Amino acid sequence: MSSIAVVDYGMGNLRSVAKALEHVAPDARIVVTSDAGEIAQADRVVFPGVGAMPDCMRELEARGLRQVLVEAAQTKPFLGICLGMQALFEFSEEGNVAGLGVLPGKVRLFPREEMHDTQGQRLKVPHIGWNEVHQAVSHPMWNGITNGARFYFVHSYYVEAGNPELVAAFTHYPFAFACAVARNNIFAVQFHPEKSQAAGLKLLANFAEWNGTATNLV
């Protein structure tokens, strides 16, 4: 039986992620854990998260999870969700803190002066609700998911990837920003698949079957 570790670092509703994985991968063992050993032994790792980046990085350090996450992101199918995507990068403007540095790039606050639609109406920050996800590359994680499918977002910060080839999908709010990134065995999304109904469940099902390879990516 394959195992999927959902990383518990004290932030976010991890049960919703775990329940969604249990639904789409009934033959896998889903474990919500803060134990570095269990994460290291798992076949796949999901790094979810809501909240603030400074709190996230502090909790990872306090629980001794930083190194095992970096190693997992280098060696096995790895899915980052929301804050779990942002933390993979080098630096975040949220609290001006360093991330895990697994991927090149920065996390930036939506710029107030640009937050208006084509009619000039101000757009709210955080970006909350359903939005279209435009696939930028072919990838096993997109199998069975329509290009332009809608996913559910809740975030005030967005990723500015240091390498454009990392971008696996983008969303407009109001400008285009990376909402999914991919490299080798890593796939990470800004939206919440566990809150995104059929499309989100399909993404999680794809992850449960993905072997961590994607030949078209850097």
N, CA and C atoms as a LAMMPS dump frame, in Angstrom:
ITEM: TIMESTEP
0
ITEM: NUMBER OF ATOMS
654
ITEM: BOX BOUNDS ff ff ff
-5.0000000000000000e+02 5.0000000000000000e+02
-5.0000000000000000e+02 5.0000000000000000e+02
-5.0000000000000000e+02 5.0000000000000000e+02
ITEM: ATOMS id mol type element x y z
1 1 1 N 0.847 -1.192 0
2 1 2 C 0 0 0
3 1 3 C 0.886 1.247 0
4 2 1 N 0.636 2.141 -0.943
5 2 2 C 1.402 3.38 -0.977
6 2 3 C 0.913 4.318 0.131
7 3 1 N 1.787 5.221 0.544
8 3 2 C 1.438 6.139 1.63
9 3 3 C 1.611 7.578 1.187
10 4 1 N 0.714 8.43 1.65
11 4 2 C 0.778 9.862 1.385
12 4 3 C 0.8 10.582 2.721
13 5 1 N 1.871 11.33 2.986
14 5 2 C 1.979 12.105 4.219
15 5 3 C 1.476 13.516 3.976
16 6 1 N 0.532 13.949 4.799
17 6 2 C 0.06 15.34 4.801
18 6 3 C 0.773 16.03 5.955
19 7 1 N 1.608 16.991 5.639
20 7 2 C 2.487 17.586 6.64
21 7 3 C 1.698 18.49 7.583
22 8 1 N 1.794 18.184 8.87
23 8 2 C 1.113 18.958 9.913
24 8 3 C 2.139 19.817 10.643
25 9 1 N 2.055 21.13 10.427
26 9 2 C 2.945 22.026 11.162
27 9 3 C 2.136 23.04 11.974
28 10 1 N 0.913 22.618 12.331
29 10 2 C 0.114 23.405 13.251
30 10 3 C -0.693 24.521 12.637
31 11 1 N -0.814 24.544 11.309
32 11 2 C -1.549 25.619 10.652
33 11 3 C -2.48 25.05 9.588
34 12 1 N -3.736 25.461 9.605
35 12 2 C -4.651 25.101 8.537
36 12 3 C -5.518 23.902 8.859
37 13 1 N -6.551 23.739 8.056
38 13 2 C -7.491 22.633 8.211
39 13 3 C -6.986 21.445 7.402
40 14 1 N -6.122 20.659 8.01
41 14 2 C -5.511 19.559 7.289
42 14 3 C -6.477 18.397 7.078
43 15 1 N -7.488 18.312 7.92
44 15 2 C -8.44 17.207 7.767
45 15 3 C -9.168 17.292 6.428
46 16 1 N -9.457 18.499 5.94
47 16 2 C -10.158 18.615 4.664
48 16 3 C -9.289 18.087 3.526
49 17 1 N -7.98 18.34 3.592
50 17 2 C -7.059 17.806 2.587
51 17 3 C -6.991 16.288 2.718
52 18 1 N -6.841 15.798 3.934
53 18 2 C -6.735 14.359 4.159
54 18 3 C -8.008 13.639 3.715
55 19 1 N -9.182 14.205 4.032
56 19 2 C -10.444 13.568 3.663
57 19 3 C -10.6 13.503 2.152
58 20 1 N -10.178 14.574 1.467
59 20 2 C -10.255 14.583 0.002
60 20 3 C -9.339 13.514 -0.583
61 21 1 N -8.137 13.365 -0.023
62 21 2 C -7.215 12.334 -0.496
63 21 3 C -7.762 10.939 -0.221
64 22 1 N -8.371 10.746 0.946
65 22 2 C -8.967 9.445 1.27
66 22 3 C -10.074 9.095 0.281
67 23 1 N -10.792 10.122 -0.161
68 23 2 C -11.898 9.913 -1.105
69 23 3 C -11.381 9.476 -2.47
70 24 1 N -10.313 10.138 -2.959
71 24 2 C -9.846 9.867 -4.324
72 24 3 C -8.82 8.737 -4.38
73 25 1 N -8.224 8.392 -3.239
74 25 2 C -7.195 7.342 -3.212
75 25 3 C -7.491 6.364 -2.078
76 26 1 N -8.596 5.617 -2.184
77 26 2 C -9.011 4.737 -1.083
78 26 3 C -8.016 3.611 -0.799
79 27 1 N -7.156 3.302 -1.761
80 27 2 C -6.198 2.213 -1.558
81 27 3 C -4.874 2.696 -0.976
82 28 1 N -4.735 4.018 -0.777
83 28 2 C -3.503 4.564 -0.203
84 28 3 C -3.682 4.789 1.299
85 29 1 N -2.577 4.794 2.002
86 29 2 C -2.606 5.123 3.436
87 29 3 C -2.311 6.613 3.582
88 30 1 N -3.293 7.351 4.072
89 30 2 C -3.161 8.801 4.245
90 30 3 C -2.846 9.073 5.702
91 31 1 N -1.738 9.747 5.973
92 31 2 C -1.364 10.043 7.349
93 31 3 C -1.088 11.537 7.502
94 32 1 N -1.784 12.157 8.437
95 32 2 C -1.52 13.546 8.798
96 32 3 C -0.479 13.526 9.904
97 33 1 N 0.691 14.114 9.657
98 33 2 C 1.791 13.905 10.595
99 33 3 C 2.726 15.102 10.703
100 34 1 N 3.267 15.268 11.892
101 34 2 C 4.34 16.242 12.124
102 34 3 C 5.642 15.519 12.448
103 35 1 N 5.667 14.213 12.199
104 35 2 C 6.833 13.399 12.502
105 35 3 C 7.744 13.321 11.274
106 36 1 N 8.976 13.797 11.429
107 36 2 C 9.916 13.834 10.303
108 36 3 C 10.178 12.441 9.745
109 37 1 N 10.209 11.439 10.605
110 37 2 C 10.447 10.075 10.16
111 37 3 C 9.337 9.561 9.262
112 38 1 N 8.097 9.836 9.646
113 38 2 C 6.967 9.399 8.83
114 38 3 C 6.969 10.096 7.475
115 39 1 N 7.307 11.385 7.475
116 39 2 C 7.365 12.13 6.214
117 39 3 C 8.458 11.556 5.317
118 40 1 N 9.598 11.239 5.908
119 40 2 C 10.714 10.692 5.138
120 40 3 C 10.37 9.338 4.539
121 41 1 N 9.563 8.549 5.229
122 41 2 C 9.245 7.198 4.778
123 41 3 C 8.068 7.16 3.803
124 42 1 N 7.283 8.224 3.733
125 42 2 C 6.096 8.234 2.877
126 42 3 C 6.483 8.18 1.4
127 43 1 N 5.604 7.605 0.593
128 43 2 C 5.84 7.538 -0.851
129 43 3 C 5.595 8.882 -1.529
130 44 1 N 4.65 9.644 -0.98
131 44 2 C 4.312 10.959 -1.516
132 44 3 C 4.099 11.915 -0.354
133 45 1 N 4.321 13.196 -0.615
134 45 2 C 4.177 14.196 0.443
135 45 3 C 3.307 15.344 -0.054
136 46 1 N 2.338 15.746 0.78
137 46 2 C 1.511 16.926 0.533
138 46 3 C 1.841 17.959 1.595
139 47 1 N 2.19 19.154 1.138
140 47 2 C 2.576 20.262 2.018
141 47 3 C 1.507 21.345 1.889
142 48 1 N 0.453 21.297 2.726
143 48 2 C -0.64 22.261 2.634
144 48 3 C -0.357 23.476 3.507
145 49 1 N -1.293 24.38 3.539
146 49 2 C -1.112 25.494 4.468
147 49 3 C -2.018 26.674 4.217
148 50 1 N -2.439 27.291 5.313
149 50 2 C -3.076 28.604 5.299
150 50 3 C -2.413 29.405 6.413
151 51 1 N -2.544 30.711 6.33
152 51 2 C -1.952 31.546 7.364
153 51 3 C -0.816 32.384 6.824
154 52 1 N 0.074 32.791 7.703
155 52 2 C 1.133 33.733 7.364
156 52 3 C 2.475 33.037 7.223
157 53 1 N 3.275 33.503 6.261
158 53 2 C 4.573 32.887 6.01
159 53 3 C 5.506 32.907 7.221
160 54 1 N 5.627 34.019 7.969
161 54 2 C 6.529 33.985 9.129
162 54 3 C 6.151 32.897 10.132
163 55 1 N 4.858 32.723 10.372
164 55 2 C 4.401 31.674 11.286
165 55 3 C 4.735 30.289 10.735
166 56 1 N 4.546 30.115 9.437
167 56 2 C 4.836 28.837 8.798
168 56 3 C 6.305 28.464 8.969
169 57 1 N 7.198 29.381 8.639
170 57 2 C 8.626 29.064 8.706
171 57 3 C 9.063 28.833 10.152
172 58 1 N 8.497 29.595 11.077
173 58 2 C 8.825 29.403 12.49
174 58 3 C 8.392 28.024 12.976
175 59 1 N 7.198 27.607 12.594
176 59 2 C 6.691 26.303 13.026
177 59 3 C 7.476 25.156 12.391
178 60 1 N 7.857 25.307 11.135
179 60 2 C 8.662 24.264 10.497
180 60 3 C 9.982 24.074 11.232
181 61 1 N 10.61 25.187 11.6
182 61 2 C 11.877 25.11 12.339
183 61 3 C 11.659 24.497 13.72
184 62 1 N 10.616 24.954 14.407
185 62 2 C 10.365 24.489 15.777
186 62 3 C 10.079 22.994 15.826
187 63 1 N 9.448 22.476 14.77
188 63 2 C 9.075 21.061 14.745
189 63 3 C 10.121 20.189 14.041
190 64 1 N 11.222 20.798 13.617
191 64 2 C 12.284 20.039 12.975
192 64 3 C 11.901 19.468 11.628
193 65 1 N 11.076 20.201 10.88
194 65 2 C 10.554 19.686 9.619
195 65 3 C 11.209 20.287 8.385
196 66 1 N 12.016 21.316 8.56
197 66 2 C 12.567 22.006 7.391
198 66 3 C 13.37 21.051 6.5
199 67 1 N 14.315 20.353 7.076
200 67 2 C 15.211 19.526 6.268
201 67 3 C 14.489 18.369 5.608
202 68 1 N 13.562 17.733 6.316
203 68 2 C 12.865 16.595 5.723
204 68 3 C 11.977 17.047 4.574
205 69 1 N 11.433 18.276 4.645
206 69 2 C 10.642 18.796 3.535
207 69 3 C 11.515 19.084 2.328
208 70 1 N 12.67 19.682 2.552
209 70 2 C 13.59 19.959 1.45
210 70 3 C 13.995 18.65 0.773
211 71 1 N 14.296 17.633 1.571
212 71 2 C 14.701 16.342 1.009
213 71 3 C 13.544 15.681 0.256
214 72 1 N 12.337 15.768 0.802
215 72 2 C 11.174 15.185 0.127
216 72 3 C 10.927 15.875 -1.21
217 73 1 N 11.127 17.193 -1.245
218 73 2 C 10.914 17.95 -2.473
219 73 3 C 11.966 17.629 -3.532
220 74 1 N 13.006 16.932 -3.14
221 74 2 C 14.059 16.545 -4.084
222 74 3 C 13.966 15.093 -4.515
223 75 1 N 13.131 14.305 -3.833
224 75 2 C 13.236 12.851 -4.027
225 75 3 C 11.937 12.11 -4.323
226 76 1 N 10.77 12.71 -4.099
227 76 2 C 9.523 11.954 -4.263
228 76 3 C 8.409 12.876 -4.737
229 77 1 N 7.304 12.319 -5.25
230 77 2 C 6.191 13.167 -5.66
231 77 3 C 5.767 14.085 -4.51
232 78 1 N 5.742 15.378 -4.791
233 78 2 C 5.573 16.399 -3.754
234 78 3 C 4.555 17.41 -4.245
235 79 1 N 3.514 17.638 -3.443
236 79 2 C 2.462 18.587 -3.788
237 79 3 C 2.391 19.689 -2.74
238 80 1 N 2.639 20.917 -3.154
239 80 2 C 2.471 22.079 -2.283
240 80 3 C 1.147 22.756 -2.563
241 81 1 N 0.449 23.17 -1.513
242 81 2 C -0.865 23.803 -1.656
243 81 3 C -0.866 25.145 -0.943
244 82 1 N -1.225 26.217 -1.66
245 82 2 C -1.385 27.567 -1.125
246 82 3 C -0.09 28.025 -0.43
247 83 1 N -0.107 28.212 0.873
248 83 2 C 1.108 28.608 1.575
249 83 3 C 2.21 27.572 1.395
250 84 1 N 1.818 26.313 1.215
251 84 2 C 2.787 25.254 0.959
252 84 3 C 3.472 25.402 -0.384
253 85 1 N 2.862 26.11 -1.312
254 85 2 C 3.528 26.484 -2.566
255 85 3 C 4.477 27.651 -2.324
256 86 1 N 3.977 28.686 -1.675
257 86 2 C 4.782 29.888 -1.467
258 86 3 C 6.05 29.6 -0.67
259 87 1 N 5.963 28.71 0.316
260 87 2 C 7.102 28.421 1.183
261 87 3 C 8.238 27.72 0.447
262 88 1 N 7.966 27.174 -0.735
263 88 2 C 9.017 26.511 -1.499
264 88 3 C 10.008 27.504 -2.103
265 89 1 N 9.628 28.778 -2.166
266 89 2 C 10.46 29.767 -2.843
267 89 3 C 11.458 30.422 -1.882
268 90 1 N 12.275 31.316 -2.434
269 90 2 C 13.42 31.831 -1.69
270 90 3 C 13.06 32.885 -0.653
271 91 1 N 12.044 33.7 -0.945
272 91 2 C 11.783 34.872 -0.098
273 91 3 C 10.332 35.288 -0.222
274 92 1 N 9.748 35.773 0.874
275 92 2 C 8.386 36.297 0.845
276 92 3 C 8.331 37.7 1.414
277 93 1 N 7.586 38.552 0.74
278 93 2 C 7.353 39.9 1.251
279 93 3 C 6.479 39.878 2.498
280 94 1 N 5.781 38.776 2.73
281 94 2 C 4.973 38.655 3.941
282 94 3 C 5.899 38.426 5.13
283 95 1 N 6.185 39.481 5.851
284 95 2 C 7.103 39.398 6.977
285 95 3 C 8.565 39.467 6.582
286 96 1 N 8.826 39.611 5.251
287 96 2 C 10.206 39.666 4.752
288 96 3 C 11.04 38.508 5.3
289 97 1 N 10.556 37.295 5.036
290 97 2 C 11.233 36.108 5.555
291 97 3 C 11.708 35.218 4.414
292 98 1 N 12.751 34.454 4.682
293 98 2 C 13.249 33.47 3.73
294 98 3 C 12.358 32.239 3.747
295 99 1 N 12.119 31.673 2.563
296 99 2 C 11.391 30.423 2.46
297 99 3 C 12.354 29.25 2.468
298 100 1 N 11.898 28.116 1.973
299 100 2 C 12.733 26.919 1.956
300 100 3 C 13.81 26.988 0.877
301 101 1 N 13.607 27.825 -0.124
302 101 2 C 14.614 27.982 -1.168
303 101 3 C 14.732 26.794 -2.102
304 102 1 N 13.705 25.968 -2.181
305 102 2 C 13.724 24.817 -3.083
306 102 3 C 13.591 25.273 -4.535
307 103 1 N 12.798 26.329 -4.756
308 103 2 C 12.575 26.871 -6.087
309 103 3 C 13.006 28.336 -6.128
310 104 1 N 13.516 28.812 -7.267
311 104 2 C 13.927 30.206 -7.374
312 104 3 C 12.731 31.139 -7.565
313 105 1 N 12.733 32.241 -6.835
314 105 2 C 11.666 33.212 -6.99
315 105 3 C 11.246 33.817 -5.669
316 106 1 N 10.301 34.754 -5.759
317 106 2 C 9.842 35.496 -4.592
318 106 3 C 8.323 35.464 -4.501
319 107 1 N 7.828 35.714 -3.299
320 107 2 C 6.39 35.814 -3.048
321 107 3 C 6.079 37.282 -2.772
322 108 1 N 5.156 37.836 -3.545
323 108 2 C 4.888 39.272 -3.469
324 108 3 C 3.431 39.547 -3.084
325 109 1 N 3.22 40.674 -2.423
326 109 2 C 1.871 41.145 -2.111
327 109 3 C 1.218 41.705 -3.366
328 110 1 N -0.053 41.401 -3.563
329 110 2 C -0.772 42.016 -4.673
330 110 3 C -0.64 43.543 -4.558
331 111 1 N -0.137 44.223 -5.614
332 111 2 C 0.104 45.675 -5.532
333 111 3 C -1.2 46.459 -5.56
334 112 1 N -1.42 47.243 -4.523
335 112 2 C -2.674 47.977 -4.375
336 112 3 C -3.018 48.823 -5.603
337 113 1 N -1.992 49.439 -6.195
338 113 2 C -2.24 50.363 -7.305
339 113 3 C -2.704 49.643 -8.576
340 114 1 N -2.515 48.341 -8.654
341 114 2 C -2.922 47.589 -9.847
342 114 3 C -4.219 46.813 -9.649
343 115 1 N -4.789 46.875 -8.462
344 115 2 C -5.929 46.018 -8.155
345 115 3 C -7.25 46.66 -8.569
346 116 1 N -7.489 46.672 -9.893
347 116 2 C -8.769 47.151 -10.422
348 116 3 C -9.064 46.404 -11.714
349 117 1 N -10.354 46.242 -12.028
350 117 2 C -10.735 45.503 -13.224
351 117 3 C -10.746 46.435 -14.432
352 118 1 N -11.192 45.91 -15.583
353 118 2 C -11.144 46.694 -16.818
354 118 3 C -12.089 47.889 -16.792
355 119 1 N -13.07 47.866 -15.881
356 119 2 C -13.986 49.012 -15.723
357 119 3 C -13.494 49.996 -14.666
358 120 1 N -12.346 49.699 -14.084
359 120 2 C -11.792 50.595 -13.075
360 120 3 C -12.277 50.318 -11.672
361 121 1 N -13.084 49.274 -11.498
362 121 2 C -13.574 48.938 -10.164
363 121 3 C -12.47 48.253 -9.361
364 122 1 N -12.344 48.66 -8.082
365 122 2 C -11.281 48.105 -7.256
366 122 3 C -11.544 46.639 -6.94
367 123 1 N -10.481 45.848 -7.044
368 123 2 C -10.556 44.43 -6.699
369 123 3 C -10.059 44.233 -5.272
370 124 1 N -10.717 43.35 -4.564
371 124 2 C -10.379 43.13 -3.162
372 124 3 C -9.142 42.26 -3.003
373 125 1 N -8.413 42.525 -1.957
374 125 2 C -7.328 41.676 -1.499
375 125 3 C -7.629 41.329 -0.042
376 126 1 N -7.66 40.042 0.309
377 126 2 C -7.218 38.891 -0.47
378 126 3 C -8.118 38.534 -1.648
379 127 1 N -7.516 37.829 -2.58
380 127 2 C -8.223 37.241 -3.715
381 127 3 C -8.941 36.002 -3.194
382 128 1 N -10.265 36.087 -3.116
383 128 2 C -11.063 34.985 -2.568
384 128 3 C -12.124 34.597 -3.581
385 129 1 N -12.194 33.301 -3.878
386 129 2 C -13.258 32.798 -4.732
387 129 3 C -12.74 31.977 -5.894
388 130 1 N -13.647 31.703 -6.828
389 130 2 C -13.348 30.842 -7.971
390 130 3 C -12.715 31.647 -9.094
391 131 1 N -11.723 31.045 -9.741
392 131 2 C -11.08 31.701 -10.873
393 131 3 C -10.574 30.645 -11.84
394 132 1 N -10.426 31.062 -13.104
395 132 2 C -9.981 30.136 -14.14
396 132 3 C -8.48 29.877 -14.047
397 133 1 N -8.113 28.632 -14.248
398 133 2 C -6.711 28.218 -14.241
399 133 3 C -6.333 27.823 -15.672
400 134 1 N -5.383 28.559 -16.229
401 134 2 C -4.952 28.35 -17.611
402 134 3 C -3.638 27.572 -17.611
403 135 1 N -3.684 26.384 -18.135
404 135 2 C -2.528 25.501 -18.123
405 135 3 C -1.459 26.007 -19.089
406 136 1 N -0.231 26.106 -18.6
407 136 2 C 0.879 26.613 -19.409
408 136 3 C 1.725 25.497 -19.994
409 137 1 N 1.625 24.299 -19.431
410 137 2 C 2.4 23.145 -19.907
411 137 3 C 1.515 21.908 -19.849
412 138 1 N 1.915 20.917 -20.614
413 138 2 C 1.309 19.601 -20.482
414 138 3 C 1.971 18.892 -19.303
415 139 1 N 1.155 18.278 -18.448
416 139 2 C 1.711 17.659 -17.245
417 139 3 C 0.756 16.568 -16.775
418 140 1 N 1.272 15.461 -16.239
419 140 2 C 0.385 14.403 -15.743
420 140 3 C -0.62 14.886 -14.699
421 141 1 N -0.282 15.929 -13.958
422 141 2 C -1.215 16.44 -12.941
423 141 3 C -2.442 17.112 -13.554
424 142 1 N -2.369 17.455 -14.836
425 142 2 C -3.518 18.076 -15.51
426 142 3 C -4.397 17.042 -16.217
427 143 1 N -4.042 15.758 -16.144
428 143 2 C -4.825 14.741 -16.844
429 143 3 C -6.3 14.805 -16.446
430 144 1 N -7.173 14.896 -17.456
431 144 2 C -8.604 14.905 -17.205
432 144 3 C -9.164 16.219 -16.687
433 145 1 N -8.325 17.267 -16.635
434 145 2 C -8.766 18.577 -16.154
435 145 3 C -8.78 19.547 -17.334
436 146 1 N -9.914 20.146 -17.594
437 146 2 C -10.064 21.054 -18.726
438 146 3 C -9.22 22.304 -18.541
439 147 1 N -8.544 22.721 -19.619
440 147 2 C -7.83 23.989 -19.574
441 147 3 C -8.838 25.114 -19.354
442 148 1 N -8.6 25.941 -18.356
443 148 2 C -9.553 26.989 -17.997
444 148 3 C -10.533 26.568 -16.906
445 149 1 N -10.376 25.366 -16.382
446 149 2 C -11.231 24.915 -15.27
447 149 3 C -11.076 25.869 -14.097
448 150 1 N -12.135 25.991 -13.312
449 150 2 C -12.139 26.938 -12.197
450 150 3 C -11.763 26.237 -10.892
451 151 1 N -10.904 26.908 -10.145
452 151 2 C -10.467 26.419 -8.838
453 151 3 C -10.683 27.522 -7.798
454 152 1 N -10.661 27.144 -6.533
455 152 2 C -10.975 28.075 -5.442
456 152 3 C -9.691 28.629 -4.811
457 153 1 N -9.641 29.959 -4.717
458 153 2 C -8.466 30.671 -4.208
459 153 3 C -8.788 31.432 -2.924
460 154 1 N -7.795 31.525 -2.04
461 154 2 C -7.836 32.425 -0.879
462 154 3 C -6.386 32.852 -0.606
463 155 1 N -6.005 34.064 -1.052
464 155 2 C -4.616 34.492 -0.818
465 155 3 C -4.456 35.986 -1.089
466 156 1 N -3.476 36.571 -0.399
467 156 2 C -3.126 37.983 -0.578
468 156 3 C -1.777 38.149 -1.267
469 157 1 N -1.019 37.061 -1.347
470 157 2 C 0.317 37.088 -1.935
471 157 3 C 0.366 36.112 -3.101
472 158 1 N 1.247 36.392 -4.048
473 158 2 C 1.373 35.533 -5.221
474 158 3 C 2.851 35.275 -5.508
475 159 1 N 3.124 34.219 -6.242
476 159 2 C 4.491 33.829 -6.555
477 159 3 C 4.967 34.507 -7.837
478 160 1 N 6.174 35.036 -7.765
479 160 2 C 6.881 35.538 -8.945
480 160 3 C 8.054 34.593 -9.168
481 161 1 N 7.875 33.631 -10.07
482 161 2 C 8.879 32.583 -10.269
483 161 3 C 10.151 33.158 -10.868
484 162 1 N 11.29 32.695 -10.358
485 162 2 C 12.571 33.159 -10.864
486 162 3 C 12.918 32.582 -12.22
487 163 1 N 12.251 31.498 -12.601
488 163 2 C 12.439 30.865 -13.902
489 163 3 C 11.06 30.691 -14.53
490 164 1 N 10.781 31.341 -15.672
491 164 2 C 9.45 31.234 -16.268
492 164 3 C 9.07 29.812 -16.649
493 165 1 N 10.062 28.949 -16.837
494 165 2 C 9.766 27.566 -17.199
495 165 3 C 9.174 26.772 -16.033
496 166 1 N 9.215 27.338 -14.835
497 166 2 C 8.579 26.687 -13.688
498 166 3 C 7.058 26.774 -13.747
499 167 1 N 6.532 27.766 -14.461
500 167 2 C 5.094 28.053 -14.412
501 167 3 C 4.313 26.974 -15.153
502 168 1 N 3.454 26.284 -14.414
503 168 2 C 2.622 25.227 -14.984
504 168 3 C 1.215 25.707 -15.306
505 169 1 N 0.809 26.834 -14.696
506 169 2 C -0.501 27.425 -14.975
507 169 3 C -0.512 28.844 -14.438
508 170 1 N -1.432 29.65 -14.991
509 170 2 C -1.568 31.025 -14.521
510 170 3 C -3.041 31.387 -14.412
511 171 1 N -3.284 32.403 -13.6
512 171 2 C -4.626 32.932 -13.356
513 171 3 C -4.551 34.452 -13.459
514 172 1 N -5.66 35.077 -13.824
515 172 2 C -5.709 36.54 -13.901
516 172 3 C -6.427 37.123 -12.69
517 173 1 N -5.764 38.057 -12.005
518 173 2 C -6.411 38.821 -10.919
519 173 3 C -5.554 40.037 -10.567
520 174 1 N -5.684 41.152 -11.215
521 174 2 C -6.263 41.323 -12.552
522 174 3 C -5.242 40.991 -13.63
523 175 1 N -3.959 40.92 -13.219
524 175 2 C -2.886 40.545 -14.147
525 175 3 C -2.635 39.043 -14.026
526 176 1 N -1.868 38.509 -14.961
527 176 2 C -1.555 37.084 -14.931
528 176 3 C -0.497 36.804 -13.87
529 177 1 N -0.755 35.81 -13.037
530 177 2 C 0.248 35.372 -12.063
531 177 3 C 0.281 33.846 -12.043
532 178 1 N 1.414 33.305 -11.607
533 178 2 C 1.572 31.853 -11.566
534 178 3 C 0.701 31.269 -10.464
535 179 1 N -0.194 30.369 -10.836
536 179 2 C -1.026 29.699 -9.831
537 179 3 C -0.67 28.23 -9.7
538 180 1 N 0.256 27.753 -10.535
539 180 2 C 0.799 26.405 -10.391
540 180 3 C 2.216 26.41 -10.932
541 181 1 N 3.09 25.713 -10.243
542 181 2 C 4.471 25.578 -10.685
543 181 3 C 4.859 24.112 -10.648
544 182 1 N 5.842 23.763 -11.476
545 182 2 C 6.256 22.364 -11.533
546 182 3 C 7.732 22.287 -11.9
547 183 1 N 8.415 21.365 -11.244
548 183 2 C 9.788 21.025 -11.617
549 183 3 C 10.069 19.601 -11.151
550 184 1 N 10.434 18.762 -12.116
551 184 2 C 10.748 17.373 -11.8
552 184 3 C 9.624 16.745 -10.968
553 185 1 N 9.895 16.366 -9.732
554 185 2 C 8.913 15.674 -8.886
555 185 3 C 8.041 16.615 -8.064
556 186 1 N 8.196 17.929 -8.258
557 186 2 C 7.422 18.915 -7.495
558 186 3 C 6.286 19.461 -8.344
559 187 1 N 5.112 19.53 -7.745
560 187 2 C 3.988 20.253 -8.327
561 187 3 C 3.357 21.039 -7.187
562 188 1 N 3.113 22.32 -7.399
563 188 2 C 2.565 23.145 -6.314
564 188 3 C 1.548 24.119 -6.885
565 189 1 N 0.496 24.37 -6.112
566 189 2 C -0.622 25.19 -6.583
567 189 3 C -0.982 26.257 -5.55
568 190 1 N -1.387 27.419 -6.049
569 190 2 C -1.814 28.497 -5.167
570 190 3 C -3.25 28.282 -4.688
571 191 1 N -4.059 27.645 -5.506
572 191 2 C -5.462 27.411 -5.15
573 191 3 C -5.586 26.214 -4.201
574 192 1 N -6.811 25.981 -3.744
575 192 2 C -7.089 24.879 -2.818
576 192 3 C -7.834 23.766 -3.552
577 193 1 N -7.148 22.706 -3.965
578 193 2 C -7.863 21.631 -4.661
579 193 3 C -8.916 20.963 -3.782
580 194 1 N -8.672 20.9 -2.47
581 194 2 C -9.628 20.248 -1.573
582 194 3 C -10.925 21.033 -1.434
583 195 1 N -10.935 22.296 -1.907
584 195 2 C -12.145 23.125 -1.884
585 195 3 C -12.694 23.369 -3.288
586 196 1 N -12.132 22.689 -4.283
587 196 2 C -12.425 23.01 -5.679
588 196 3 C -13.276 21.961 -6.386
589 197 1 N -14.048 21.225 -5.636
590 197 2 C -15.031 20.299 -6.18
591 197 3 C -14.399 19.327 -7.166
592 198 1 N -15.041 19.061 -8.302
593 198 2 C -14.617 17.975 -9.189
594 198 3 C -13.203 18.176 -9.729
595 199 1 N -12.877 19.383 -10.163
596 199 2 C -11.546 19.63 -10.732
597 199 3 C -10.46 19.431 -9.676
598 200 1 N -10.729 19.889 -8.467
599 200 2 C -9.759 19.737 -7.394
600 200 3 C -9.562 18.292 -6.998
601 201 1 N -10.65 17.551 -6.934
602 201 2 C -10.537 16.129 -6.599
603 201 3 C -9.777 15.373 -7.682
604 202 1 N -9.981 15.762 -8.933
605 202 2 C -9.252 15.116 -10.019
606 202 3 C -7.755 15.4 -9.901
607 203 1 N -7.398 16.622 -9.54
608 203 2 C -5.979 16.951 -9.356
609 203 3 C -5.369 16.096 -8.25
610 204 1 N -6.083 15.946 -7.142
611 204 2 C -5.585 15.123 -6.042
612 204 3 C -5.504 13.656 -6.444
613 205 1 N -6.462 13.189 -7.225
614 205 2 C -6.416 11.811 -7.715
615 205 3 C -5.207 11.608 -8.623
616 206 1 N -4.931 12.599 -9.464
617 206 2 C -3.755 12.518 -10.328
618 206 3 C -2.479 12.444 -9.495
619 207 1 N -2.437 13.225 -8.402
620 207 2 C -1.245 13.204 -7.562
621 207 3 C -1.046 11.831 -6.929
622 208 1 N -2.139 11.217 -6.51
623 208 2 C -2.047 9.9 -5.862
624 208 3 C -1.491 8.837 -6.809
625 209 1 N -1.575 9.083 -8.11
626 209 2 C -1.091 8.123 -9.102
627 209 3 C 0.215 8.565 -9.765
628 210 1 N 0.572 9.828 -9.622
629 210 2 C 1.734 10.38 -10.319
630 210 3 C 3.043 9.798 -9.772
631 211 1 N 3.935 9.418 -10.685
632 211 2 C 5.212 8.842 -10.247
633 211 3 C 6.313 9.879 -10.069
634 212 1 N 5.975 11.166 -10.25
635 212 2 C 6.955 12.215 -10.004
636 212 3 C 7.807 12.585 -11.184
637 213 1 N 7.436 12.134 -12.383
638 213 2 C 8.195 12.493 -13.569
639 213 3 C 7.334 13.28 -14.535
640 214 1 N 7.981 14.196 -15.234
641 214 2 C 7.323 14.982 -16.276
642 214 3 C 8.423 15.415 -17.226
643 215 1 N 8.551 14.737 -18.332
644 215 2 C 9.725 14.886 -19.187
645 215 3 C 9.808 16.247 -19.874
646 216 1 N 8.691 16.973 -19.934
647 216 2 C 8.718 18.247 -20.66
648 216 3 C 9.169 19.408 -19.79
649 217 1 N 9.451 19.142 -18.506
650 217 2 C 9.752 20.239 -17.596
651 217 3 C 11.219 20.273 -17.213
652 218 1 N 11.645 21.472 -16.735
653 218 2 C 13.03 21.645 -16.309
654 218 3 C 13.265 20.89 -15.008
